[in-house]
């Protein structure tokens, strides 16, 4: 969650009367050939990675702003370390986690150990506010949002690429924006980490509101109780905390525009699908973006209104969500882990079973 959003609870009731353009979704999406360097992909050693499918909103005014922000970041990173397992993991053994790691403040190693990666459990982590540092990030560029660099409990702030490499995980990282103007240069965005190989990689650039946001999607292969093999589609997303004042939109109206574009981009797959992330929903399940996502992902279980972003004492916000579109006979359950490991968000964990 963007730092200024801590004041969100104080302004929820105001400033919504002027949002008369909230109904315009701008959800038409297109695919663009010959991407700029910031819309390309590489591996840490510079070799050619698996191809990435790039989707971008077509609205011309969005494109101009997105291009400016794009030039401030480096290319996407793809690493497919794990070998294809001899036996596909059983559906009920797989954990899918969504976590905003607060740009390195969250200790990913602690989370990986908690969910059983060190014991061989198949795990997929949908990460928001992941960061990457180093020579692949342009040295200086505009615009450059302020740097977020909290100290994790371990005392060592590690990039998502370094963590994935050290733990032998597949990773698909796409930066959304620069992380300040410091040295070494950094960018931040969304990522998928997995103990399983990732395929069908897709980057989805959302309509511009307050900051550039790029969701990431990939598939992993799993087997159900009958041995039927499925390509489970997973998506990690992070919506804007603020709407665009220049468009006359306020509060949640920018998020519903971004959510509609995201939902349009992921629609149409025949595969089971999990959409997770930090939706910055100050009103929790009451926000239109959540209601619309639930309508498109009808197997989402009833919400327990998890507080995922604490404020003061017992009070907090339900910003993070997991949504499910599943075949007949599949059932999802969601729980919130009880620790934050240095992040400002709690992780959510999903498991799948068959009836």
BAVEX-61914 format. One line per 3 residues: their letters; for each residue z, x, y of C-alpha. Coordinates in Angstrom, 2 decimals. Layout:
<rs>
a	Z:X:Y; ...;
</rs>
This chain:
<rs>
xxx	0.00:0.00:0.00; -0.92:1.32:3.43; 2.23:2.52:5.20;
xxx	2.08:0.16:8.17; 2.32:-2.78:5.79; 6.08:-2.38:5.58;
xxx	6.22:-4.62:8.63; 4.26:-7.31:6.80; 7.19:-9.62:6.12;
xxx	7.86:-9.96:9.83; 4.38:-11.16:10.72; 3.36:-13.37:7.80;
xxx	3.74:-16.59:9.72; 1.62:-15.60:12.72; -1.92:-14.88:13.78;
xxx	-3.82:-17.05:11.29; -5.18:-19.71:13.65; -8.11:-17.57:14.81;
xxx	-9.51:-16.92:11.36; -12.28:-19.48:11.58; -14.77:-17.26:9.76;
xxx	-12.66:-16.91:6.62; -15.07:-18.90:4.49; -17.96:-16.41:4.80;
xxx	-17.74:-14.21:1.72; -20.71:-11.79:2.05; -20.55:-11.42:-1.73;
xxx	-24.19:-10.52:-2.36; -24.23:-7.09:-3.96; -26.95:-4.58:-4.60;
xxx	-27.53:-1.29:-6.37; -28.81:1.66:-4.33; -30.80:4.61:-5.66;
xxx	-30.45:8.20:-4.39; -26.81:7.96:-3.32; -25.31:10.25:-0.69;
xxx	-23.15:13.11:-1.96; -20.05:10.95:-1.56; -21.71:8.33:-3.78;
xxx	-22.58:10.83:-6.49; -20.48:12.09:-9.42; -19.66:15.45:-10.94;
xxx	-17.19:17.09:-13.31; -14.47:19.60:-12.37; -16.66:22.46:-13.64;
xxx	-19.78:21.20:-11.87; -21.67:20.07:-14.96; -23.61:16.82:-15.18;
xxx	-21.32:13.90:-16.05; -22.01:10.57:-17.65; -24.01:8.40:-15.22;
xxx	-22.18:6.20:-12.73; -23.55:2.84:-11.64; -22.90:2.32:-7.91;
xxx	-22.67:-1.16:-6.37; -22.34:-1.74:-2.65; -22.10:-4.80:-0.40;
xxx	-25.38:-5.35:1.42; -24.12:-6.65:4.78; -25.66:-4.30:7.38;
xxx	-22.57:-4.06:9.60; -20.47:-3.16:6.55; -22.95:-0.48:5.50;
xxx	-22.72:1.39:8.80; -18.93:1.63:8.71; -18.84:2.41:5.00;
xxx	-21.36:5.23:5.45; -19.17:6.83:8.13; -16.08:6.73:5.91;
xxx	-18.05:7.85:2.87; -19.10:11.09:4.54; -15.44:12.12:4.83;
xxx	-14.87:12.27:1.05; -16.14:14.25:-1.90; -18.03:13.07:-5.00;
xxx	-16.56:11.04:-7.81; -15.09:12.94:-10.76; -15.83:12.09:-14.40;
xxx	-14.09:13.78:-17.32; -14.51:12.50:-20.87; -12.16:14.79:-22.79;
xxx	-11.01:12.76:-25.82; -13.29:12.72:-28.83; -14.33:9.37:-30.28;
xxx	-11.55:8.55:-32.75; -12.39:8.25:-36.43; -10.68:4.86:-36.41;
xxx	-10.77:2.72:-33.32; -7.32:1.75:-32.00; -6.00:-1.65:-32.90;
xxx	-5.97:-4.09:-30.03; -2.22:-4.68:-30.25; -1.48:-0.93:-30.04;
xxx	-3.24:-0.42:-26.70; -1.28:-0.51:-23.43; -3.07:-1.13:-20.13;
xxx	-1.04:-0.10:-17.08; -1.73:-0.73:-13.39; 0.12:1.45:-10.87;
xxx	-0.16:2.43:-7.21; 1.01:6.05:-7.33; 1.57:6.44:-3.57;
xxx	-0.88:9.34:-3.15; 0.97:11.70:-5.46; 4.48:10.34:-4.90;
xxx	4.46:8.70:-8.32; 5.05:11.00:-11.28; 2.17:10.17:-13.61;
xxx	3.55:12.46:-16.29; 6.76:10.43:-16.43; 4.80:7.20:-16.76;
xxx	2.55:8.62:-19.47; 5.59:9.67:-21.47; 7.28:6.29:-20.93;
xxx	4.34:4.31:-22.33; 3.98:6.59:-25.35; 1.02:8.88:-24.69;
xxx	3.02:11.84:-26.01; 3.53:9.88:-29.26; -0.17:9.18:-29.71;
xxx	-0.27:5.64:-28.34; -3.68:4.59:-26.94; -3.20:3.96:-23.22;
xxx	-5.41:3.07:-20.25; -3.96:3.60:-16.74; -5.50:1.78:-13.77;
xxx	-4.46:3.94:-10.82; -4.52:3.12:-7.11; -3.88:5.66:-4.32;
xxx	-4.78:8.49:-6.63; -5.66:11.68:-4.78; -7.74:14.79:-5.27;
xxx	-7.58:18.10:-3.34; -9.86:21.10:-3.20; -13.28:22.42:-2.33;
xxx	-15.18:19.28:-3.35; -13.66:17.43:-0.37; -15.50:18.16:2.91;
xxx	-13.42:20.50:5.14; -13.34:18.20:8.18; -14.92:14.86:8.96;
xxx	-14.40:11.59:10.80; -12.89:9.12:10.33; -9.80:10.65:8.73;
xxx	-6.89:8.28:8.00; -3.43:9.77:8.26; -2.21:11.92:5.40;
xxx	0.14:10.38:2.82; 1.94:13.09:0.84; 5.38:12.04:-0.43;
xxx	7.35:14.36:-2.69; 7.59:13.06:-6.29; 10.87:13.36:-8.24;
xxx	9.48:16.40:-10.03; 8.99:18.09:-6.67; 5.37:18.90:-7.54;
xxx	2.60:16.76:-6.12; -0.35:16.86:-8.56; -3.82:15.44:-8.13;
xxx	-5.05:12.87:-10.64; -7.72:15.34:-11.80; -5.14:18.04:-12.54;
xxx	-2.89:15.61:-14.41; -5.75:14.27:-16.53; -6.92:17.77:-17.42;
xxx	-3.47:18.98:-18.39; -2.77:15.89:-20.53; -6.21:15.85:-22.17;
xxx	-7.21:12.46:-20.78; -10.51:10.92:-19.81; -10.66:10.22:-16.08;
xxx	-12.97:8.37:-13.72; -11.93:8.94:-10.09; -13.74:7.60:-7.04;
xxx	-12.38:8.40:-3.57; -12.26:5.61:-1.01; -11.17:7.61:2.04;
xxx	-10.01:10.97:3.24; -6.29:11.75:3.06; -5.67:13.25:6.50;
xxx	-7.15:16.41:7.99; -4.91:18.97:6.33; -5.61:22.08:4.27;
xxx	-6.48:21.98:1.43; -8.65:18.93:2.18; -7.78:15.79:0.22;
xxx	-9.21:12.35:-0.44; -7.67:9.29:-2.10; -8.94:6.28:-4.01;
xxx	-8.90:4.53:-7.38; -9.02:6.00:-10.87; -8.94:5.13:-14.54;
xxx	-7.12:7.50:-16.92; -7.40:6.97:-20.66; -6.53:8.51:-24.00;
xxx	-9.81:6.93:-25.18; -13.38:7.78:-24.16; -14.66:5.90:-21.11;
xxx	-18.19:4.45:-20.94; -20.32:2.26:-18.66; -18.79:3.72:-15.50;
xxx	-19.19:1.64:-12.34; -18.10:2.15:-8.71; -17.90:-1.00:-6.58;
xxx	-17.82:-0.46:-2.81; -16.15:-3.46:-1.20; -17.03:-5.02:2.17;
xxx	-15.49:-3.07:5.04; -12.40:-4.51:6.67; -9.75:-2.01:7.81;
xxx	-10.55:0.94:5.51; -13.19:1.86:2.93; -12.23:0.60:-0.54;
xxx	-14.03:1.40:-3.81; -13.03:-0.25:-7.10; -13.77:1.48:-10.40;
xxx	-14.68:-0.01:-13.78; -15.19:1.38:-17.27; -15.14:0.31:-20.92;
xxx	-13.09:1.44:-23.93; -13.70:0.44:-27.53; -10.99:-1.34:-29.53;
xxx	-10.78:-3.26:-32.81; -9.02:-6.60:-33.34; -6.99:-7.64:-36.38;
xxx	-10.18:-8.59:-38.28; -11.79:-5.23:-37.59; -14.20:-6.66:-35.03;
xxx	-15.08:-4.00:-32.44; -15.08:-4.91:-28.74; -15.87:-3.00:-25.58;
xxx	-12.83:-3.80:-23.44; -13.81:-3.69:-19.76; -11.13:-2.47:-17.32;
xxx	-11.23:-2.48:-13.50; -8.91:-0.76:-11.01; -8.96:-2.14:-7.45;
xxx	-7.05:-1.81:-4.17; -7.68:-4.38:-1.43; -7.06:-3.84:2.26;
xxx	-3.66:-4.49:3.74; -5.21:-5.59:7.05; -8.24:-7.68:7.90;
xxx	-10.82:-6.68:10.47; -9.69:-7.78:13.93; -13.18:-7.17:15.26;
xxx	-14.42:-9.91:12.93; -11.81:-12.36:14.16; -10.01:-12.36:10.80;
xxx	-6.31:-12.01:10.21; -3.81:-11.52:7.40; -5.31:-12.44:4.01;
xxx	-8.82:-13.39:5.17; -10.17:-9.87:4.78; -8.72:-9.65:1.29;
xxx	-10.37:-12.88:0.15; -13.70:-11.51:1.39; -13.18:-8.29:-0.54;
xxx	-11.90:-10.16:-3.60; -14.96:-12.40:-3.69; -17.27:-9.40:-3.53;
xxx	-15.30:-7.69:-6.30; -15.31:-10.78:-8.51; -19.06:-11.20:-7.99;
xxx	-19.64:-7.57:-8.97; -17.69:-7.81:-12.24; -18.99:-11.25:-13.24;
xxx	-21.42:-11.73:-16.06; -20.16:-9.26:-18.65; -19.82:-10.76:-22.13;
xxx	-17.01:-8.31:-22.92; -13.28:-8.99:-22.59; -12.12:-7.79:-19.19;
xxx	-8.91:-6.77:-17.42; -8.79:-6.51:-13.64; -5.72:-4.76:-12.24;
xxx	-4.58:-3.26:-9.01; -2.76:-3.41:-5.72; -4.11:-6.54:-4.05;
xxx	-1.76:-6.18:-1.05; -0.89:-9.86:-1.39; 1.95:-10.39:1.07;
xxx	2.22:-13.99:-0.11; 2.11:-13.07:-3.80; 0.57:-15.69:-6.05;
xxx	0.11:-17.99:-3.05; -2.70:-15.92:-1.56; -6.28:-17.21:-1.89;
xxx	-7.43:-13.89:-3.39; -4.99:-14.31:-6.28; -5.88:-17.95:-6.85;
xxx	-9.57:-17.11:-6.92; -9.05:-14.20:-9.30; -7.04:-16.42:-11.63;
xxx	-9.84:-18.99:-11.65; -12.34:-16.30:-12.68; -9.96:-14.73:-15.22;
xxx	-8.65:-17.86:-16.95; -6.64:-16.13:-19.70; -4.25:-14.63:-17.14;
xxx	-0.71:-15.55:-18.24; 1.62:-17.44:-15.88; 3.09:-15.16:-13.25;
xxx	6.72:-14.10:-13.25; 6.32:-13.28:-9.54; 7.20:-9.64:-10.13;
xxx	8.45:-7.80:-7.06; 6.28:-4.70:-7.25; 6.89:-3.37:-3.71;
xxx	10.60:-3.46:-2.79; 11.65:-3.85:0.83; 15.40:-4.22:1.42;
xxx	17.97:-4.96:-1.28; 16.65:-7.63:-3.65; 13.77:-8.53:-1.34;
xxx	10.24:-7.34:-1.86; 6.59:-8.28:-2.19; 4.41:-9.18:-5.17;
xxx	1.44:-6.96:-4.35; 0.24:-5.83:-7.78; -1.51:-7.99:-10.37;
xxx	-3.27:-7.96:-13.75; -5.93:-10.57:-14.51; -7.55:-11.30:-17.90;
xxx	-10.83:-12.74:-19.15; -10.50:-12.76:-22.93; -12.26:-14.22:-25.98;
xxx	-10.82:-17.09:-27.97; -7.79:-16.01:-29.96; -6.77:-13.12:-27.68;
xxx	-3.49:-13.40:-25.79; -2.23:-11.19:-22.94; 1.32:-10.47:-21.83;
xxx	2.44:-8.62:-18.70; 5.73:-6.93:-17.89; 7.00:-4.79:-15.02;
xxx	8.53:-1.42:-15.79; 11.99:-0.85:-14.34; 11.31:2.51:-12.68;
xxx	8.98:3.70:-9.91; 9.18:7.47:-10.59; 8.79:8.33:-6.90;
xxx	6.12:5.79:-5.96; 6.74:2.86:-3.62; 5.37:0.47:-6.31;
xxx	6.53:-0.51:-9.78; 3.94:-0.25:-12.60; 2.75:-3.32:-14.50;
xxx	2.02:-3.04:-18.24; -0.24:-5.33:-20.25; -0.50:-5.71:-24.02;
xxx	-3.04:-7.75:-25.98; -2.68:-9.57:-29.28; -4.56:-12.05:-31.42;
x	-3.10:-15.38:-32.45;
</rs>
